[in-house]
Structures are given as C-alpha cells and as structure tokens.
Amino acid sequence: MTVLNEKQDLTGQVAIVTGAARGIGATCAYTLARNGANVVIVDLLPADVILTKIQEDFPLCETLSFQIDIRNRKEVQSVIDESVNKWGRIDILVNNAGTCGRKGLENFTDEDWSRDLDTNLKGTFLFTQLAIHPHMMKRKYGKVVNISSISGIMGGPTSNLEGSDTGRSGPAYAASKGGVIAFSKWVAKEVGIHGINCNSVAPGAIETDMTQSLNYPLDNQPIKRMGTAEDIAEAVLYLASPASNYITGQVLRVCGGLVIA
C-alpha cells in the first residue's frame, strides 16, 4: 500500500462510517481502508459490494458491517460496543448517512420533516455522543467528521422551475444540515481540550446514484463540473487523519467554489 502523505497513514486505526453501503459513504470507507484503517460500515441497506471491494483490494484491512437504523439509540450502541469489543478503540467517526426529501414547503408533510431531521441530525448526534463518551475521551484522541451540505449554509440552490416540487433539496434537508454544522461547532468547543477534533464537510452537487436524475446548473460555479464521491472522500480523509490535528469546528466546502465565504 502506498501512502502519499505519512500524516494520512491510518494503519491500526478504527473508523466507523455511516451510510457506507453506496455513494459518498462507500467511497469514504474505501479511502480510509486504502490508507490503512480498519473500517466499520453502517447502513440501512446491505453493504456486500463495498465490503467485498475493500476485502479484495486491501486484504490486511479488517471490517465489520451493520445493517441498522441510525435513529435508534440501542442499535447505534450495539455498533459502538461490538466495534470496541473487536478492536478496543474508535479513532474516526464519519457521520454520512442521510435522507433528502425534495418536496416544496407547501407539500412537505410531518413525516417528511421527521424523517430528514431524525436521520440527518439525530443519527449524527447519537453516533457522536456514543463514540466520544466514553471511548474517544478515554484515549484522549478522536476525529469526528460530519457530512453536512452547502444546503445547510445557503438554504439549497435556487429553483429555476415554477412549482413547489422541482427536485430541489427540501426545507427539512436544509434545516438538518444547518443543524449538523452548528452541532459540529458545538462539539468541537467541548471536546478539543480532550484531544478530539470535530469538523464538517459540506458537499455541493455530487455525482452519485441518488443525483443521476437531477439537473444541477453549474454556471455560477468557478469549477464547472459536478463533484465526485472521491472529491468528498479525500476531504474526509484529510480531516480524519493526523494531518488536520490543529483544525476543529470548521466547515470544509467541497462545492466547486459555489459557496465562497
């Protein structure tokens, strides 16, 4: 295995990645394994494809896989407990799992709202709380990387179409991802003194199976292309590695320059 930056060598570390059966999460899990980490894959869906790829490409990498509902505290606790029982540690947590209702405000239901808020925000809270307390706290080390979105910064891109249901990410998605950003900053301020870093990656328009049917206008982006899951995974790797030891509470926008502050 070739590691370009020795500060990104994660050999022996344990990384939990949620929403890792496909898309951005699967690519994050693969990238962390490529750099030496043992990987825990968590998803509501089966993760056979990414598990097989990791095991074939990185035979020294150990893996665990859990098919759970990240909104359920007991199920999240079981992932934490079994991971610690196997390796005795949790070094990295990547909270990537999420849902995105795309209805407009008029047609958004209570169920739509609860699904996005509970998955995107509560799931992130549960895994962060249970990984940090007590495990990262005991070792005085940990890297928490929460996947937010530029929707949590700018409220989602402006719709170019009339009507309320145009494919634009909905109000609960924007609210939940804004919450993830604020939550990440709050956690960073509490646990930095204990050697734990907490940051957020905010993707823009990314090519995945979930976005194939959507048309993203790229005219306002300095980099005029869709992002890739690899673009996000490399940002996650940086924030999950010792290369980012002096960085916490930050939002890394990986969006082709659509949001420049």
N, C-alpha and C positions, 0 to 999 in steps of 0.2 A: 504493500500500500504506500502510495506517495502522498505525503502531506506537504503542501507548498509552504505553509507557514507553521512553524513549530508551536506557535502560540494557539493554533487551532487544532492541535493534536489532542483528541479526547479519549485516548486509549485508557480503558478501565473505568471510564465514567458511565453513569446510567442516565438515560434520557427517556422521559415519558412524553409522547406526542399524541395529542387527541385529534380526532378527525383524520386519522392517518391511513385509512383504507384506500384513499384515492386523492387525486388532485394535489393541492399545495401541501397537505399534511403528509401524504405518502412521500412526496419529494423531500420534505424536511427530514423525515425518518431515514430515508435512503442517504441523504447528505451527511447526517450525523453519524450513521453507521460507516460511511466511507471514511470518515475522519476518526474512527476507532471506538465510538461509543457503543455500548450495549443499549438496545432500543426496546421500549415498551410501546406497543401500538394499541391505541384505544379507538374504538369506533362503534357506532350502532350497526354498521354493516360488516360483513365478513371481510377479512384482510388477507386472504390467501395469496393474492397476486403479489402484493408488495412484500409479504413475508418470504415468499419463495425467491423473489429477486434479491433481497438482502442476503438470504442464506446462501444463494448460489454465488453472488459476487463477492461477498465478504464472509467466508466460512468461519473466521475467527470471531465474528460478531455473534453474541448471544441475544436472543429475542424472547419476549413474551407478547401475547396478544390477548386482548379482552374485548368482548362484544357487550357493551353496557350502555345504559342511559346516563349520560354525564350530569343530568339534572337530579339524580338520585344519590343522596349522601352515602347510603350504605354501599351502593355499587362502586362509587368512587373510592370509598375507604378500602374496599376489597382489592382494588388495583394497587393502591399505595402499599397495603400490608403485604401482598404477595410479591411485589417488586422488592421491598425491603427484606423480606424473608429470603429471597433468592440471592440478592447482591449485598445487602446490608447498608445500602445508601441510595439516595436520589440526588443527582448533581444538577440535572437540567429538566425543566418543565416547559413544554411548548403547548400553550393553550390555543389550539387552532380550530377545534370543532365549532361549527356554527350553522345556522339556518338563515334564510333570507326570503321573507315574504315580499312580493313585488306588486302588491295592490296599492292603489292610491288611498288617501286618507278616508275618502267617503265610503269605500267598500271594505276597509280594514275591520276585522272582527276582533272580539275579545280573545278568541282562540289564536288568531294570527299574532296578536300582540304578545300573549303569554308564551307562545312557542319561541319566538325570537329572543325575547328578554330572558327567559329561563335557560335557553340553550347557550346563547352567546355570553350572557353576563353571569347568571347563577352558576353555570358549569365552570366558568373561569374562576369564580370565587371559590367554589368547593375544592377544585384541584389545587389552587394556590394555597388555600388555608391548610389543607391536609398534607401537602408536600412540605411546606415550610415548618409547620408545627406538628411534631417536634423534629422532623428528620433533618432538614437543612439547618435549623437552629442548633442542633447538637453538634454538627460538623463545622459550623461557622463558615459555610460555603453553600452557594446555590445560584443558579441562573434561571430566572423566570422570564420567558418571552411570550407575550400575549399578542395574538394576531388580531388587530383591530381593522380599520379600514379608513380610507380617505372620506368615506361617508360619515364617519364619526367626527371628522374635522369640518367638512364643508356641507354636511347635510345631503350628500349624494349629488351626482351631476344633475344639471337642469334638464328636464324632459323637453325634447324637441317636438313632441307629438301632443295633440289635443286629447283630452280624456284623462281619466284617473288611473287606468291600468295599462301602462305603456312598457312594462318591463323594467322600469327604473327601480332600484332598491327602495324598499318601503320605509315608512316612518319608524317602525319598531327596530329595523336593522340599523338605521342611523342613530337612534337613541341608545341602543345597546352597545354599539361600537364606540360611541362617545363615552358611554359609561365604562367600557373596558379601558379606554385611555386614562380617564380620571382615576379609576381603580388602580391602574398600574403605577401612576404617580404617587398615590396614597401609600401603597405597599412599599414602594421604593424608599419613601421617607421613614417608614417604620423599621425596615429590616437592614438598611445599609450599614448600620453600626455593627451588625452581626455577620458581615461578610457576604451578604446576599444581594444580588443585583436584580432589579425588575424593570424591564423595558417593554416597549410595544413596537411592532412592525405594522405599518398601515399601507396595505396594498392599494393600488389603483386598479385599472382594468387589466385583468389577468386571464390568459387563455387557459381554460380548463373545460372539462366536460360540461360543467354547470353553466358556462357562459357561451357555448357554441351558437346558441340560437339568438343571442343578443347582439345588437349593433351599437358599438361604442364610438362616438365621434372623437377623433383624435386631433382635430385641427388646433385645439388650444394647448396641446402638449408640445414642449420643446423636443422630446424624443417621440417621434410619430410612429409608434408601434404599440401593439399590445404587449404587456409584460408576460413573462413565463413563470411557471411554478419554480423553476430553477433560480430566477431572479429573487424570489422571496426566500427560498431555502438558503441561499448564500448570505442574505442579510441575517436570517435567523442563526446560521452557523456563527457568524461574527459575534452576535450578542450572546450566544450560548457558550462561547469559548473564553479562555483567559485573555484573549486579545482585547476584550472590552471591559477589563477589570475596573477601569475608572469611569465607567459610564453607567448611569442609572436614572430612572424616571424619565427617559427620553422616548420620543416617538420618531421612529425612522420611517420616513415616507418613501415608499418604493412605488413610484407612480409616474415615471417618465417625466417628472417635472410639472405635472398638472397642478399640484399644490406646492407652491414655493413661498415659505414664510420669511 
